Structure formats: C-alpha cells, structure tokens
C-alpha cells in the first residue's frame, strides 16, 4: 500500500514538473526566441495574456488605456500580448488597414467580442469577406442612400416634433435614447423596409439600443470565452429573458421582424417589390450559395447592421449636442450658416445642399473625432507580407492593431485634442492640409464601415434640423458622463455607455 501511494505521488510530482517545464520553456521562447521578441513592451505582456485579461475582463475594458501608458514608456510600437503588436502612429494606419489591393485578414482573438461569427464583422478571411461585402456594397452606395433620403428626413422631422413637445413641457429628454430611437428606425427600414416607430414611443424605447448596452457589458468576457455566448444561444427564450433580458428582447424582436417580412414577401407583387429594396431580401436571394442564406447567417448579419447602424451615429449626434449646447459661439455660427439654405426653422433641405456648408461639415468632423466610432482595437493580419515599422520587422501572420482613440487624440495632428474645436478643420483647409485623412471613425481600407454614407446623411440632416431650431441646456450631466475611460467596443465611461440628459430651452421661430 505504501509503495503504491509513493508511486502515485511520484507520478503527480512528475506531471507537475512537466507542466512547470512547459511554462518555463514557453516563457523563455516568448521572451527571447519568438519572432516578436525584439519588439519593445513589458515582459509580462510578452509572456501571457493574463495581463490583458485582468484589465479588460476583471477591470471591464481598461486595457486600451494601459496600452496608452505602454506607448508613453516604450514608444510608438509595443508588443501588447504574446502574438500582437500595437502601433500608435497615424502615418502607419494605412499599412495596418490596407486597401483591397493588399491582403489583410482579421484575427479571431479580438472579433469574438462581437459574438457574430457568421456576419461580415466575424468573417476572418480576406476573400470571404470581400464576397460577403459585395452582396451589400451597392445598397450602401451614396446613390442608393440618396434614393431613400425621404425616409431619413421623415424620421428626423418626427424627432423634431418630439423635441418640440419636450420644449412645451419643459421636461428632461434622455438624448441617448432619443437619438438611438432615430437611428434604430432608419436602420430597421433599411434592413426590412419598415420603421418600428421607436421615436413615437413615449420613452424612445429601442430593443436594439438596449441590446447593444447589454452586449457591451460582457464583450471582453465573450472575447476570451466565445463558447459561452454560443451556449447561451441554445437557452430557451423564456429562460434567457430572466438571465439576459436585453439579448432576449432583441432576439424576440428579430423573430417578429422575420415573421413580418416573410409574410410580406408572400402577399403579392406590391409587397414583393418593396421587399426587393431591403437588405433582408438581398441576404435571402436564391442566387447566393445555400450556406450564405442560413437563418443563423442572416441573423448575425442583420444584427450587426442593426447594432452598428444604431449606436455609433447616435453617439456622434449626442456628443455634438453636448458640446455645441455649451458654446454659444459655435451654436450661433452654425445656426447663421444654416440660415443660408434654411430660411425658416422648418425649411426642407437636402444632404447635397448641406454638404456644401463648411462650418457644418467642420462640426460633424469634430463630433466624429470625439465620439471615435468603434474604439476597440481591431487587429489585421498580413498573411504573406513582412511589414516594417522603422527598424522593426513585423513577420507575416502577426496581428497588428491601433485604435481610433490614438489617432483622434494625437496632439501633433489635433492640438489640445480634448477640446471641441470645429475651427481646426477650417484652419487646416485654409492651409491646404487634408485633416480628414486622420479621421478614421469609419476605419479605412478593404474593411471600412459599409454604412458610412448612411451615417453621413443622418448626421447632416439631424444636426441641421436640430441646431437650426432648438437650444439645449444640459441637465444632470457632468463631464465624467462623456469622459472616455473604458473600451467596451464603443467608448464607455465609468457609468457605462455615454449618457446625456438635457432640456429643450429654446425653439426658434425664424
């Protein structure tokens, strides 16, 4: 018996010694023999992803700001985990996020945060992504967006009517909810040919906005443990509603949409003609391969479009109102310019006309700069190229990344980067400087944001109508409510997603 026990203990110690030897040898390799061993950075990040795990999962989205500290200590290129480098240099941005003439894949370790593996954003390979993007490319062209501008304008006018009601009642409006209701209504129409009337809801309820908020709370957990989100999908909806009400609500909402559209597609030529102009119809086109038309594939793609089409544009509008409402000089200059083509507060105006206004465009650019879009780093992999950054070689297959946060806050390009200063764009244009090359809210390259034109028409029309007609005074909103301290895919604050509350304190009559 004693001999058996001794043998069992010796096997345990042998196993422990083997495990220890593995980790010691792996640590030695990563520090001294790995192809990235010459890239500067903390030794701990080169050894293990536990450092990243701690700041992103335990501390809820703070690793990006640790990367910022790394750059301050080690310079513009840093090894941020055993296999990824981060480069904080706007001049290298187009090498990372290259055009379609150069092959770039995605790296699954980061994109698992979205929990949408069958969507474009979850598509890793360059060629497969190009195929999926081409399905919808024409739908988001400027020509196609202009063709549906009356839908956007109708929703914007409806929101102005709601703001008029807030002015008369002198009640507080949650701008996060109000603006997300607008963008949700627009993107649901684009996807399904029907707006869901979120603007008309008394509290601007949007299942899409609610789901986005819930998803961002555990995005980094999903990134490290992607199998959990897949397991959740198998939970019955009634049980899921108790565990994750936001996610259950949006899935139930999508189920209702699919049912509605399926019925419309089978009720005569008029309904079918309308369905032909929707993203849903494009994604279910029988000419596509069968694997591209599965229910899961369509759900993932549409959910990506609903989420992206709602949140980032709404946040940009909210950031604009927050800053402009606190600076009468900016507000008055913008309003005076708008009066040139909007002689009355309710004048109709087109996107084409608004694009020609330099100060309005400057306000939009500055709002995009300080709202960032997706703030999370989105790595790219050059599968066949060895890239060089200064004296450092980046071997093929290496995930490399940066973030809009670093580009938009580069003080050599945007002095006093925390200041909302539309004039910086006017001054740059007068100097002949193309400052917009550093505006990367929609990213660039072969995987730039598909919905950029849709976002721009919403921004131009909404800002024009809002600022031509209304004055806002912030209510129970402090600087920390819009100060970015967390990376939760989109910018986050100490309290979660950005929140701005205001009263409509002025309504222009002329």
Number of C-alpha atoms within 10 A of each C-alpha: 6 7 8 9 10 11 12 12 12 12 12 12 12 12 12 12 11 12 12 12 12 12 12 13 12 16 19 13 15 20 19 13 12 15 15 22 17 14 18 20 22 16 16 16 20 26 21 17 15 13 17 22 19 14 17 24 20 12 12 22 28 20 21 24 17 15 20 17 12 20 19 10 13 14 15 16 21 26 25 30 20 19 20 21 21 24 23 22 15 19 11 14 21 12 18 22 26 19 15 13 8 15 18 27 21 23 21 17 14 20 24 22 25 21 21 21 20 18 24 22 21 22 20 20 15 19 14 12 19 16 12 16 17 10 14 16 14 13 18 17 16 15 11 15 21 18 10 14 16 12 17 24 21 12 23 23 17 16 22 18 14 17 22 17 13 17 20 12 11 14 14 16 22 17 23 21 22 25 24 28 29 27 32 30 25 29 26 23 19 25 22 22 20 19 18 18 18 23 26 17 12 9 13 23 18 25 22 30 24 18 19 22 19 17 20 23 18 16 26 27 20 22 22 17 14 19 12 13 18 14 9 14 13 9 13 10 18 10 11 17 15 10 13 15 18 21 23 22 19 19 19 15 13 17 12 12 17 16 10 13 19 15 12 17 17 12 10 9 11 12 15 17 12 15 22 16 17 20 25 21 19 18 22 16 15 11 10 12 10 10 9 18 17 13 12 15 18 18 21 20 22 22 20 20 21 22 19 24 25 26 24 23 25 27 27 25 24 25 25 23 23 23 18 21 19 14 11 12 11 18 18 14 12 23 22 14 16 23 15 10 15 19 13 15 20 15 11 13 16 15 17 11 10 18 15 10 15 16 21 21 19 18 26 19 22 24 25 24 26 25 28 27 24 22 22 24 19 22 24 25 24 24 18 12 15 12 15 12 13 8 7 13 14 20 17 13 18 21 24 26 20 26 24 27 26 19 22 23 17 17 12 8 14 18 12 12 15 13 11 19 20 19 14 18 22 18 12 13 14 10 9 9 12 12 16 12 10 18 18 22 25 19 21 17 18 19 21 15 16 22 20 17 17 24 22 17 22 23 22 22 21 22 21 22 23 21 22 27 20 20 21 21 17 19 13 10 14 12 9 13 18 23 15 22 17 24 26 26 20 22 26 24 18 14 12 20 23 21 21 22 20 22 20 21 15 14 18 12 10 11
